[in-house]
Amino acid sequence: LDIQGGTGVSREVITLKSGDDLEQIAKRPVYANYLVQNIGCKAGEEYLELGNMEKPLRIGESIGDVDSDAMARLMIRRTITEHLEKELRLAPQGIKVLSLFFIDHVHKYRSYSDDGQPVKGPYALMFEEEYRKAAAIPKYRSLFMEVDMVSAPGEVHDGYFSIDKKGTWTDTAENNQSSRDSAERAYNLIMKDKEKLLSFETKLKFIFSHSALREGWDNPNVFQICAIREMGTERERRQTIGRGLRLCVNQ
């Protein structure tokens, strides 16, 4: 369950059974007077039936308003923290750490102004804000001793997406030939710079993608995978996780 609290949303694993008081289990007053009446666990037909609700909750539905941006920010923050923890341990061994984000829509990372200039979307802005905050934590100070924090937040991340015929970035469904052609163009772009990503001389460490990196692209130094999107089929989830199941290499 994604549990809503006073400062945002957290993803927690909790055990529920009929008769449970959701407020007590989740320890959140927003769920007051919601008693668990029934739980459906059949694949594709999952639901949670609660007292005081006219219809059961399905996957992806919520009680009240769950701020999706707050959830994305928490996920980005956690990924940055995990990344820096790995850097503390692995950078002295000559191992560069990479993190990979899969996002729901390209425009949330990069969009375009009226005159066609690229503009940072909310995910890019969230990342830079959270990266600056993390850099100020004393525990990670040694990682930023010679880093210019004015420019660094914008230099350590980039997005790799399919390019449409107009030369702009686009979501990729990969369910028709046109989409597959767009994905191939993105794949070729990434493959050309694949080895450079492993060098400390390349500042890029955090890669944002929509779907172009789900399969066929393996970089052994991907340590964190953050999926800010719904991963539907088991095959898709396996492909996504597979991006990070490689033995890392040093310089």
C-alpha positions in Angstrom: 0.0 0.0 0.0 1.0 3.6 -0.6 0.3 5.2 2.8 -0.6 8.8 2.9 0.8 10.9 5.8 1.2 14.5 6.9 4.4 15.0 4.9 3.7 13.0 1.8 3.3 9.4 0.7 5.3 6.3 1.7 5.3 2.9 0.2 4.9 0.3 3.0 4.3 -3.5 3.1 1.5 -4.3 5.7 -0.6 -7.3 6.4 -4.4 -6.9 6.4 -7.2 -9.2 7.3 -11.0 -8.9 7.5 -12.0 -6.8 10.5 -8.7 -4.7 10.7 -8.9 -1.0 11.4 -6.9 0.6 8.6 -6.3 3.7 10.8 -4.6 1.6 13.5 -2.7 -0.6 11.0 -1.3 2.3 8.9 -1.1 4.7 11.9 -2.6 7.5 9.9 -5.7 9.5 11.0 -6.7 10.0 7.3 -8.0 6.4 7.4 -10.2 6.8 10.4 -13.3 4.6 10.5 -12.2 2.5 7.6 -12.6 -1.2 8.6 -11.4 -4.0 6.3 -14.4 -6.0 5.2 -13.0 -8.2 2.3 -9.8 -8.6 0.3 -9.7 -9.9 -3.3 -6.4 -11.5 -4.3 -7.2 -13.2 -7.6 -4.7 -12.0 -10.2 -6.2 -9.2 -12.3 -9.1 -8.8 -9.9 -7.5 -7.5 -6.8 -9.5 -5.3 -4.5 -9.8 -4.0 -1.0 -13.3 -3.6 0.4 -13.6 -1.1 3.3 -16.4 0.0 5.5 -17.8 3.5 4.8 -16.9 3.2 1.1 -19.5 2.7 -1.6 -17.2 0.5 -3.8 -14.0 -1.4 -3.3 -10.6 0.1 -3.9 -8.8 -1.3 -6.9 -5.1 -1.2 -7.7 -4.0 2.4 -8.4 -7.1 3.9 -6.6 -6.8 5.8 -3.4 -8.7 7.1 -0.3 -8.8 10.9 -0.7 -6.1 12.7 -2.7 -2.7 11.0 -3.0 -0.2 13.5 -4.4 1.6 11.7 -7.2 4.3 14.4 -7.3 5.0 13.9 -3.6 5.4 10.2 -4.3 7.7 10.8 -7.2 9.8 13.2 -5.1 10.2 10.6 -2.3 11.3 8.0 -4.8 13.8 10.3 -6.4 15.1 11.3 -3.0 15.5 7.7 -2.0 17.3 6.8 -5.2 19.8 9.7 -4.8 20.5 8.5 -1.2 21.1 4.9 -2.2 23.3 6.2 -5.1 25.5 8.3 -2.7 25.8 5.4 -0.2 27.2 3.3 -3.0 29.5 6.0 -4.1 31.0 6.3 -0.6 31.9 2.6 -0.7 32.7 2.0 -4.3 34.3 5.2 -5.7 37.6 4.5 -3.8 37.7 1.1 -5.7 37.5 2.9 -9.0 33.9 1.9 -9.6 31.5 4.5 -11.0 27.9 4.2 -9.8 25.0 4.7 -12.2 21.2 5.0 -11.4 18.4 4.5 -13.8 14.9 6.1 -13.7 11.9 4.8 -15.7 9.3 7.5 -15.9 5.6 7.6 -16.9 5.7 10.5 -19.4 8.6 12.2 -21.2 7.1 15.6 -20.7 7.4 15.2 -16.9 11.2 15.2 -17.4 11.7 17.3 -20.5 9.2 19.4 -22.5 9.4 22.2 -25.1 8.7 25.9 -25.0 6.6 27.7 -27.7 9.8 28.4 -29.7 11.0 24.8 -29.5 13.6 25.1 -26.8 13.9 22.2 -24.3 12.5 23.0 -20.8 13.1 21.0 -17.6 10.0 19.1 -16.5 8.9 18.6 -12.8 11.0 15.4 -12.4 14.2 17.1 -13.6 13.5 20.0 -11.2 12.7 17.6 -8.3 15.9 15.7 -9.0 18.1 18.8 -8.9 16.5 20.1 -5.7 16.9 16.8 -4.0 20.5 16.4 -5.2 21.4 19.8 -3.8 19.9 18.8 -0.4 21.7 15.5 -0.4 25.0 17.2 -1.2 24.6 19.4 2.0 24.4 16.3 4.3 27.6 16.0 6.2 27.8 12.3 5.7 28.3 12.8 1.9 30.5 15.9 2.1 33.6 14.0 1.0 31.8 13.3 -2.4 31.4 17.0 -3.2 34.7 18.5 -2.0 35.7 19.7 -5.5 32.2 19.8 -7.0 30.6 23.0 -8.2 27.1 22.7 -6.8 25.9 25.5 -9.0 26.3 23.4 -12.2 26.6 19.9 -10.9 22.9 19.1 -10.3 22.2 19.8 -14.0 25.3 17.9 -15.3 24.9 14.6 -13.4 21.5 13.7 -15.0 20.1 13.4 -18.5 17.2 11.8 -20.3 17.3 9.3 -23.1 14.1 9.0 -25.0 12.9 8.0 -28.5 13.1 10.8 -31.1 10.2 11.4 -33.4 10.5 12.6 -37.0 10.3 16.2 -35.9 13.4 15.8 -33.8 11.7 16.0 -30.4 11.6 13.5 -27.6 8.5 11.3 -27.2 7.0 8.5 -25.2 7.5 5.0 -26.7 4.8 2.3 -26.7 6.8 0.0 -29.0 3.5 -1.6 -30.1 3.9 -0.6 -33.8 6.7 -0.2 -36.4 6.9 3.5 -36.0 7.4 3.3 -32.2 9.9 0.5 -32.6 11.9 2.7 -35.1 11.9 5.5 -32.6 13.1 3.2 -29.9 15.9 1.9 -32.1 17.1 5.5 -32.6 17.2 6.0 -28.9 19.0 2.7 -28.4 21.7 3.6 -30.9 22.2 7.0 -29.2 22.8 5.3 -25.9 25.0 2.5 -27.2 27.4 5.0 -28.8 28.1 6.5 -25.3 27.8 3.4 -23.3 31.4 3.0 -22.3 31.8 6.7 -21.6 29.2 6.4 -18.9 31.6 4.2 -16.9 34.4 6.8 -16.9 34.8 9.2 -13.9 35.5 11.9 -16.5 31.9 11.7 -17.6 29.8 13.6 -15.1 26.5 11.8 -16.1 25.4 9.4 -13.3 21.6 9.5 -13.3 19.8 8.4 -16.5 16.0 9.0 -17.1 14.2 6.9 -19.6 10.7 6.1 -20.7 10.9 2.7 -22.2 13.9 2.7 -24.6 16.2 1.1 -22.0 13.9 -1.8 -20.9 15.7 -4.4 -23.0 18.8 -4.7 -25.1 20.8 -2.2 -23.1 23.0 -3.4 -20.3 25.4 -1.3 -18.3 27.1 -3.3 -15.5 27.3 -0.3 -13.2 23.6 0.4 -12.8 23.0 -0.1 -9.1 19.7 1.7 -8.5 16.5 1.4 -10.7 13.6 3.7 -9.8 10.4 3.0 -11.6 8.2 6.1 -11.5 5.6 4.4 -13.7 3.4 1.4 -13.6 5.2 -1.8 -14.6 2.5 -3.9 -16.1 3.5 -7.4 -17.1 5.8 -9.8 -15.4 8.0 -9.8 -18.5 8.3 -6.0 -18.4 9.2 -6.1 -14.7 11.8 -8.7 -15.3 13.3 -6.7 -18.2 13.4 -3.5 -16.0 15.0 -5.2 -13.0 17.5 -6.9 -15.4 19.1 -3.5 -16.2 20.7 -3.7 -12.8 21.6 -7.4 -12.5 25.1 -7.2 -13.8 28.5 -7.5 -12.2 30.0 -4.0 -12.0 33.4 -3.1 -13.4 36.1 -0.6 -12.3 38.0 1.9 -14.3 
